[in-house]
Amino acid sequence: MKPSLFLLGALFSLNLFAASSTMNPASAVSTATSIHEKINDVMQLKLVEVGDKNNPEDPKSHYGNVQEAFQISPFDFTAYQYSEVLNRVAKHADPNHLYDERMSTDANVASITRTGDQTTGYTYQVKSKETANLPITYVSWFSAARCINFLHNSALAGHPLSGNEDSSTTEKGVYDLTAPVKVVARRYLDFLNTMATSEDINHLHKNLYQDETLIHDIVSCVTADDGKYVYSFKEGSDVQSLPSHLQVSWASAARFSNWKYNTETVKNPRHYSQDELTEKGLFTIADGLKDITGDADVVPTDYAKVSPNARYFLPTENQWHKAAYYKRNKTGIRLNADYYIYPTSKDIAPANHIVEKRESSVSSSGIARINTWNMDPFNSGSDALQTDNADNLSNYYIDDALEDQKFATGDKKPHLTPVGFFSKTQSPYGLFDMAGNVSQWLSGTPGHYVTFSYDKDGHITKSDLAKLDNNGEPLLVSGVTAEKEEFDAEGHVMKKDADDHILLQWQYAGVTRPIRGGCWGKEGQCPTGAEQFANTTVMVIDGSVKRDYIGFRIAAPAN
């Protein structure tokens, strides 16, 4: 069956979706499994089974071992699917910045437009039939997590694709994005008395104190004779009885970290106005939710843990690695840990172009190319899908001395290809676009977070590096002393150990999220060329960022 039969877009009536989202709950399918299937049907979210339980890990990267069977989408989440989510959880407001204007304005990847306003209500729709099937980009890890929460909550509620446009729909379910951050109590009190003494342009008194109800039993606020707010620990509190930390929202912890960074970082070239000290620096508050470990005064809070009985989730690195590279034995599990080098069921790097049988054009190195692409995935008779070498193709930028610098789509924009466009190129489990097109957010928090020790002058003297598992739990902790200090191009401090390993890229470290799968472009976190999707490549990035080369795909428990 051609992948175009699975793709989304104008082939499906919008009335079907509207009718499904307003159906009577009493008539909804009763069992969790059937509701799960109904959600898949309404969203056209195809899932395939990844079995071969408890397979061996990849001996090169040590990823890929998965104890239980699971399901995963063969396609990246598309613009059409994302627009359907936006029309349900961001219609009257978009406080979590799920929509990014660049989804409409960036010609390289543009796919969704928004019309209307907060008074009349927003409407989101794909720009065209062709862009409906492009993978969605400019989504942060948190945007992907909120989509997962929405689908999960819809399934549990017993009626697909409905729910309130509030935190009950997107903020909890699979990922709890409401968990407070712990901040050292005395340092936060200093922060309040420095930055939140009046009703300023950023409403800091309200944001940092009035709305932070969890601290009201410990911290009081009075108005002094000069009209300024003064904060103190409540009467009767003493050093012994005071908690070491206060629990505040992410936004307050981020503003606190911005303030510390902007006022205490040595040789920081960034100079902000008083109104900007809390709003810019490490974290731009207007960009929406960003994860934070902060410095020694902020305790790491991880939002990546998957709740039990999740109906949907972002795949872990082990799940993604297995689905992409594991040389499954279709007659039974293999006894050895064989993995393909590339997620195209091949040990040879995929090409980023199409070689036609009739060889209509020849490049400088003698490799035949097609420069004009048929970008319409609904045209199942397209010559572009009937080619030699069609089982090992990918959408990525190639920069070869023997070739002209070239995107896979030539000069045609958008540079993305529709999901499943390379119809004969699949991973061992039948997944498309795991090499190139867009990188994909994953559930886990691999890599490291950093805590610090200070000398009497406030300079960092020691960093504790804690390796994390896919649920953000420490696996190994070892003390590492910073032997060297350097500054990056923007003047940020970099601490290095004796072996020149970077201990601290920014003055205060942030929790990263993994991305896998390579991308179409030539810039960003991804290595250029075939290296970006080899089975040894591991990439991590700040989970709050939005890029034109990062999307996501959805996983689910096995049936």
N, C-alpha and C positions, 0 to 999 in steps of 0.2 A: 504494500500500500504506500502511496506517495505521501511524504510528510505534509504536503499542502492540505491534505484532508484533515489533518489535526490542527492546522493553524487557525488563529483567531481572525476576526475582522468583520467586514461588512457582509460576509456570507451568512452571519447569524443575525437574526432580527433583534434590534434593541428592545422591541416590545416583549420578547421572551424574557429578557433580563428584568425589565420593569415588573412584569407579572410575577416573576419568581420572587422578587424581593418584597412583594406586598401580599404574599399568599397568607391565608388564614393558618396560624400556628396549629390549630386543631386538626387541620387536614395535612399537616406536614408528616413526612415519613418518621416513624416512631423510633427506630433503632439507630444507635450511634453510627453503625456501619453504613446504613442506607443514607443517612444524612450526609455522611462523609462522601458517599458516592454522588449525592445530589449536588453538593457544593462543587465537586469536580466537574459535574455535567454542566452546571450553570456557568461556571467560570471557564469551561473548556480546559480544565487543568488535568492534562493527561499524566498518569503516573505509571512507572514500570517497576517491577519487583527486582531487588538485588538480593539474591539468596547466598548460597555457599557460606553457611554460617561458620564463624570462628576460623576464617581463612588465615593463612600465615601473613605476616607483615612484609612489606617491601624491605629487603635487606639493605638497600641503599639509603632510603630516607627514614625507615622505621615507621612509616605510616601505612595504613591500609587494613590492619587487622580489625574486623568488626564481628562482635560476638553474635548478634542477632540479625535476622533478615529485616530489610526496610524497603520503603518505596522512595522513588525520586523522579522528578519530572525530567523527561528527555529534552525539554526546551527551557531556555531562560524565560523568566517572567516577562511578558510582553507589554508594550505600550497600551494595547487595548485592555488587557487585564488590569493594569495599573489605573487606567482611567475609570474603570468600573469601581475600583476601590475608592478612588478620590470622590466620585459622585455620591458615595455613601458616608464617608467620614470627614470630608472637607468641603461640604456644600455651602455652609453658612459662615464658616471660619476655618482657618487652617493654622491653629496655634503651634502645631508641631512641624510646620514647614514641610509637609509631605510633597507639595508641589513646588517645583523650582522653575522660575521663568525661563531658564536655559533649555528646559524640555521643549520649548517652543521656538526660542531664538537662535540656538546653536545649530547652524545649518549642517554641521557634521553628523548630528545625531537627532535632530528635531523630530518629535513624534506626537506631542500632545499640546493642545491649546486650551486656554481657560477664558471663558467669557462671564460677564456678570460682575456683581460685587457682593459685599456682605449683606447689603439691604435686600437685594432681589434674589440673592443666592447665586452661587457659582455653578457653572456647567463645564464639565471637562469632556473633550472628545478628541479622537485621533485626527491628525491632520489629513489623512487620506487612507484609502484601502491598503496601500502598500506600506505605510508607516505603522499601521495597526500591528503588524507582525514583527516589527523591530524590537529587540530587547530594550527594556526601559533602562535609562541611565540617569545620572544626577540624583541617585538615591543614596542616602547614607546607610550605614548598618542599621541605625535606629529606624529609618523609614521602612527597610525590609522587615525588621522585627515587628513593627506596627501592622504591616500587611499580614504577617503570620498571625498575630493576635486577633485581628479582625476575622480571618478565615476560621480560626479555632473557635472563637466565641460564637460565630454564626452557626457552626456545626453543633456546638453544645446547646445553643438556644432552641434548636429544633426547626429553624426556618432559615433557609439560605440567604445570605447577602442582605441582612437587615440588622438594625441595631441603632442605639442612640449615638448621636454625634458628640460623644464625650469620652471621658477617660475609661469608662466601663467597656468600651469597644476596642480601644487600641492600646491602653497602657498596661493592662494585665491580661493574663491568660496563659500564654506560653512563656513570655518574657515579662518579668516584673520591672517596668520602667519607673516605678514610683518609689523604689527603695531609697531611703535617706542616706546622706553622706555624713560621716562623722568628722567633726572639726574640733581641734583643741579648744577647750572652752575659753581660757584666758586670752588666747590670741584672737578669737572671734569677738570677744568683748572689746578688745583694743580696736579691732576693725570697725565695729559699730560706732564707737566713740570718735573715730577719725572720719568716717565716710558717711554716716547716716544720722547726722545731727540736725538736719533740716529737711524740708520737703523740696528736694532738688529735682532737676530735670529728669533724672533716672528713677525717681520715686524709691530711693534706697531705703528710707525708713519703712515703707510699706513692704518692699520686696525682701529686705534682709531681716526685718524683725516682726512687723505686724502679721505678715502672712506665714511666718515660721512658727506655727502654734506649738510645735514640740518643745520649744525652748522657753515658753512663757512661765512654766513652773519654776524655772531656775533663774531667768534673767528678767529684770523689771526695767521699765522705761518711765521716766518722769520728765516734765517740761521745766526747765530752769527759768530764772527770772529774765534772762535774755531771750527766751523763746526757743532755745535749742534743746534738743532731746539729749538726755543723759542716761546711759545704760549702766546697770550694776547687777551683781548677783543679789538675789533677794535677801532681805534682812533675816538674820538667823543662820545663814549659810556660813560655813567655815571651810577652811582648806581641806580638812579631813572629810567633810561630808559632800563637798562638791564633786560632781563627776568630772572625769578628765576630758570628756568630749561632749559636744552638743550635736544633736542630730538635725541637720538642715537639708533642704532640697539641693538637687544638683546645681541649680542656677546660683544659689547663694554661695555654695562651695566654689563654683567657678569664678564668681566675682571676687571672692576672698583670695583665690590663687592669683587672679589678675593683679589685684592690689599689691600683694606681696612681691610678685614678679616685677611689676613696674616701679616699685619703690625701693626694692632691696637688691636687685640684680646688679652686680658690678659690671661696669663698662657696657651697660645696655644702651644702644644708640637710639632706641625708640623713646620719643618724648611725647606724652599725651597730655591733654588738658585735664584739669581736675575732674571734669565730667566724664572723661574717657578712661580714667584709671581703673575703673571696675568693669568697663564694657569691652575693652580691647586688650590685646597683649597675647596671653596664652590662648584665650578662648574668646571668640567674637560672639557675644551673647545673642545677637540678632540672628545668628545662623541656626538657632534651635538647639536641641539637646546634644550635648557632647559628653562623652565619658571622661572621668577624671580620677586619677589617683592622687594628684596633687603632690605636695612635698611632705616633710615630716609632720606638718600640722594638719594634714588631711589623710584620713584612713581610706584605703582603696575600697571602692564599691563596684562590684561587677554585675552587669545586667545581662550577661550572656547565658546564665544557667537556664536550662530548659525544664519547665515544670513537668511533674509526672503526668502521664496520660495525655500528653500533647497530641492533638489531632493532626497538626502540621508543625514543621519546624524548619529552620535552615540546616542543611546537612553539616555534620562535623567534618573536620579535616580527614579523619580516617574513612568516613563514609564517602566523601567526595573522591578521595584518592583511590579507594577500591573500585568505585563505579567507573573511574576514568582509566585505570591502568591494569587492573588485575586480569591476568590471563586465565579466565574462568574455563573450567572443563565442563562442557555442557552435559557430559555423562556422569559427572561426579566431581567432588572436590579434588584439587591437585595436591600432591604430597609435597611438592616443592614450592618455594615462594617466587613464582615467576610473575613478573610484571612487565608490561610493555614500556618502552621509553617514552612514547607519546600517546596521548589519549585518543588516538585514531585507530587503535588496534594495530599499530605498526611500530617498528623499531627504527624507521626512517622518518626524518622530519617531514611534515606535510608541506606541500607547495602552497603559495598564497595566490596562485593564479590558476586559470583553467587552460589546459592544453587540448585544443580541439583536434579531432581526427584529421580534418582537412587542412590543418596548419595554415590558417588564413593570414597569420602575421608572424614575423620572426624578430626576436630582440637581438641586441648586439652580441649576445653570447650564444645565439642559435636556439634559444628556447622559445617555443611558440607561445604566444599570449593572446588573450582576448582583452581588449581595452574597453569595449562597449558591453556592459552587462545588462541582462534582462532582470530587472529588480522586482518584477511582479511574480510573487510566489504562487499566485493562483493560476498562472499560465503553465499548466503541467506539461505542455508540449514544448517548453523552452529548450532550445539547443544547448543553453548553458548548463542544463542538468544532465546532458547525455554526452559525456566526455571520457577520454582516456584518463587514467590516474585519478578517477573521480572518487575513489575510496580513501584518498589521503590528501584532502584539501582543507584549507583554513583561511580565515579572514584575519590577516595581520600585516603589519608594515614590514617590507623587506628593504634592507640597505646593504647592497652587495656591490663590490667594486666592479663586478662584471655586468651589473644591471643598472638601469636607471632607478633612482630612488622612487619607490612606488607603494601606494596603498593597494590593498587587494582589489578595491573597487575602481582603481584608476583615478580619474579626476571627478568621477561622479559622486555627488553628495545626495543623501547622507552616506557616510563611509561605513555604516553598519550594514550587515546583510540580514535579511529576515531569518528568524529562527528556523533551523532545519534547511536552510537554503542549499547547503552542500549535502544533498539528500543521501549520497552513498557513503559519506564519511561518518562513522559512528564509533563510539567507545565500545569495549567488549560487552556492555550491558545495553547497548542500543541508544546511547545518549548522543545528542548533537551539540556542536559548538563548545566542546570542552577545551578545545585549542583555539584561541583567538575569539574574535568578535567582541565579547566583553568578559572581563574578569568577574568573579562571582563572590559575594559575601558569604561567609560560613559562620556557623554558630559559635565556634570556640574562641578562646583567648590564648593562643599559643604565645611563645616568646617569653618576655620578661617584663616584670614591673620592678621598680626600684624604690627602696627606702634609704634614708640618709642619716648620717651622723654629722654633727656640727662641732666646730671648735668654738671658743668663747667669742670670737668675732663674727660668728654666723657663717663661716665658710665650710663647705662640705669636705669632710675628711675621709669618709668611708661610705660605700654603697653596698647594700645587701641585695644580691640578685636572686630572685625566686623564679624558677621555671614553673610554668603553669600547665595544667592539663586542660582538656577541652571544656571543662566546666569552671575554669578559673581557679582551681585549687592548687596550692603550692605542692610541687613534687620534690624539689631539692632547693635548699638554701645554703649559700656559701658566702662568707664575707670576702669582699674584694676591695682592696685599698686603691684609691685613685692616686696614681703616681705622676700624671701629667695633666696639664690644663691647656686647652686650646680654644680658639673662637672660630665659629663657622662664618660663612660669608655675610650673615646678617648680624653678627656680633653676639650670638648666643654662646654661652659657655658649653664646652664639651670636656668632660672628664674622661681620662683614659687610664687603663692599668699599665703595668710595666711591659706587657706584650702588645700595647697599642690598641687594645680592644676598647671601643667606646662604651663607657659606663652610663653616660647621661647625655643624651642628644640635646635636650632642652633643659632649662634650669629646673623645671619640675616635670616629671615624666607623666605621660598619659597612657592609659591602657589601649593596646592595639587590638585590631581584629584581623583575622586571616582573610586573604583573597587568593583565589586560585583560578587558573585557566587562561592566563594570557589576555591580550587585548588587541584591538584593531590598530591602535595608534603607535606613535613612535616616541612618546614622552610619558612621563608619569612614573609610578612606582615599578611598573613592569619592565623587566629586561627586554631589549629589542631583539627581534628575530626568534628563531626556534627555541632558544634557551628558556624563553618565558613560559613554555608549557611542557618542558621535560619533567620527568617524574621526580627529579631531585630538587626542583624549584619550590621554595617556600617564600611567600610574600606576605607581609603584614603592613597595615596602614592604620592611622587613626580612624576609629569607627565613626567619627562624626563627619568626615569629609564627604563631599559629593563630587564625582568626577564623570567625565564623558566616556570613560572606559570601564566603569564598574556597574554591574547589575546584580541579579541574584536568581537562583532557582529554588524550588520548594521541594522538601522531603516530607515523608509521613511514615508512620509505623506500618509494618507489614499487615496485610489483611488477615 
